[in-house]
């Protein structure tokens, strides 16, 4: 009798453990149960941002991994004292998803310039680079990515931004981010 009860208890315990393990595995395979808690959300300021930095030779760069929850997320703010043209170089991965856009605008203007990024895998990151000219207007210029429920990993470099006309460069709006001047970016 004891042996039968013990055997039944072990069988029930084994089945219970198998059922729990299957649920956890199924949730991780489908990516639905705990995925939003793990993915960084760019607009909640919990994204993984490596510091924005000013390298020797006036190159400003930013690296980030983000899950885009909102439709537009600013990642770089550049304030200049006069109109100027700079070169933006970037590499990215979108986890092979379409619908991610990269763009910029001048604060106070309703005109936004953006382009949809081609879906790219992790293998393309740091291998394929895109380079384009940006015309920054006097005042604050904002670079952004957009896409709803999209994942993006990016490295962006701004070259040709003269230090004597750079008023502010940062990953957050001028009043919300860390204090910065021409020499501290």
C-alpha atoms as one frame of an Amber mdcrd trajectory, in Angstrom:
protein
   0.000   0.000   0.000   2.786   2.439   0.936   4.598   1.592  -2.260   1.502
   2.319  -4.371   0.893   5.689  -2.691   4.561   6.609  -3.041   4.555   5.603
  -6.720   1.401   7.643  -7.397   2.877  10.662  -5.587   6.083  10.470  -7.646
   4.130  10.137 -10.894   1.953  13.167 -10.018   5.009  15.186  -9.013   6.778
  14.265 -12.261   3.733  15.238 -14.343   3.376  18.541 -12.489   7.026  19.429
 -13.071   6.769  18.506 -16.750   3.689  20.714 -17.211   5.379  23.755 -15.624
   8.535  23.276 -17.665   6.533  23.015 -20.868   4.720  26.289 -20.131   7.967
  28.168 -19.509   9.564  26.729 -22.629   6.509  27.473 -24.776   6.386  31.057
 -23.503  10.054  31.611 -24.244   9.732  30.088 -27.711   6.732  32.203 -28.658
   8.230  35.300 -27.051   4.987  36.516 -25.530   4.904  36.001 -21.790   7.843
  38.003 -20.398   9.149  39.644 -23.555   8.017  43.197 -22.749   9.766  43.040
 -19.375  13.060  42.074 -21.017  13.061  44.355 -24.065  14.243  47.926 -23.558
  11.684  50.598 -24.393  13.255  53.694 -25.902  10.666  56.238 -24.758  10.708
  54.999 -21.164  14.429  55.871 -20.943  15.228  52.247 -20.157  16.893  51.579
 -23.485  20.484  50.501 -23.605  22.371  53.622 -24.626  26.114  53.705 -24.699
  27.264  57.221 -24.047  27.129  59.809 -26.746  30.680  60.885 -27.322  32.734
  63.465 -29.133  35.755  61.762 -30.643  38.901  63.480 -31.808  38.192  64.960
 -35.210  34.688  66.243 -34.421  32.846  62.901 -34.787  29.828  62.533 -32.524
  28.475  59.003 -32.162  25.755  57.128 -30.329  25.030  53.404 -29.934  21.698
  51.994 -28.835  19.544  48.885 -28.715  15.855  49.602 -28.382  12.423  48.165
 -28.670  10.306  50.918 -30.225   7.038  50.997 -28.352   5.947  54.417 -29.581
   5.820  55.661 -33.142   8.741  58.121 -32.807  11.759  58.101 -30.496  14.412
  60.831 -30.485  17.965  59.639 -29.868  20.188  62.644 -30.637  19.751  66.390
 -30.150  22.091  68.764 -31.993  21.890  72.520 -31.487  23.952  74.689 -33.838
  24.436  78.455 -33.994  24.199  78.588 -37.812  23.017  76.423 -40.709  25.505
  73.699 -41.574  25.809  70.458 -43.523  27.147  67.330 -41.816  27.666  63.704
 -42.778  25.674  61.007 -40.983  27.083  57.459 -41.126  25.142  54.603 -39.616
  24.862  50.858 -39.364  21.873  49.012 -37.959  19.957  45.813 -37.385  16.161
  45.604 -37.283  15.914  41.919 -36.362  14.851  41.412 -39.991  11.701  43.550
 -39.493  10.308  46.106 -41.937   8.760  49.377 -40.789  11.641  51.118 -38.975
  12.289  54.707 -40.105  15.253  56.994 -39.464  14.749  60.733 -39.692  15.437
  64.216 -38.421  13.726  67.579 -38.055  14.334  71.094 -36.816  12.427  71.959
 -33.629   9.741  74.463 -34.440   9.273  73.135 -37.981   6.528  70.780 -39.061
   8.692  69.342 -41.848  10.356  66.027 -41.041  12.796  64.194 -43.255  12.729
  60.413 -42.865  13.357  57.238 -44.784  12.364  53.656 -44.143  15.266  51.393
 -43.333  15.580  48.130 -45.209  15.036  45.131 -42.947  18.443  43.977 -41.719
  19.671  41.044 -39.674  22.190  41.075 -36.842  24.826  39.815 -39.272  24.535
  43.069 -41.282  25.307  45.222 -38.244  28.732  46.860 -38.487  29.289  45.352
 -41.953  26.953  47.503 -44.045  27.172  51.267 -43.531  25.055  54.036 -45.007
  26.307  57.588 -45.417  24.227  60.654 -46.203  24.364  64.425 -45.896  22.136
  66.253 -43.409  21.420  69.964 -43.469  21.117  71.155 -39.890  19.270  74.438
 -39.400  20.226  77.070 -36.831  18.722  75.959 -33.520  17.872  72.496 -32.204
  17.831  69.574 -34.650  16.447  66.200 -33.557  17.357  62.764 -34.957  14.838
  59.982 -34.400  13.848  56.426 -35.203  10.254  55.353 -35.503   8.260  52.186
 -35.756   5.635  50.520 -33.673   6.581  47.306 -31.884   9.935  47.140 -33.696
  13.428  46.266 -32.503  16.429  48.279 -33.656  20.142  48.248 -32.871  22.062
  51.237 -34.234  25.372  53.019 -34.325  25.166  56.575 -35.701  28.083  58.930
 -36.329  27.861  62.621 -37.177  30.962  63.974 -38.906  31.810  67.519 -39.914
  30.068  69.300 -37.048  32.330  72.227 -36.252  32.947  72.689 -32.502  32.721
  76.479 -32.733  29.099  76.353 -33.988  27.973  73.415 -31.806  25.881  74.743
 -28.928  24.629  71.374 -27.622  24.912  67.699 -28.545  23.261  65.050 -26.411
  21.042  61.996 -26.196  18.335  63.900 -24.292  16.668  67.280 -24.821  18.857
  70.157 -23.675  16.832  70.917 -20.535  16.281  67.270 -19.539  19.704  65.770
 -20.208  22.979  66.301 -18.500  24.448  69.784 -18.622  26.703  70.174 -21.597
  28.812  72.780 -23.306  30.960  72.709 -26.415  33.688  70.652 -24.752  31.561
  68.225 -22.744  29.396  65.966 -24.846
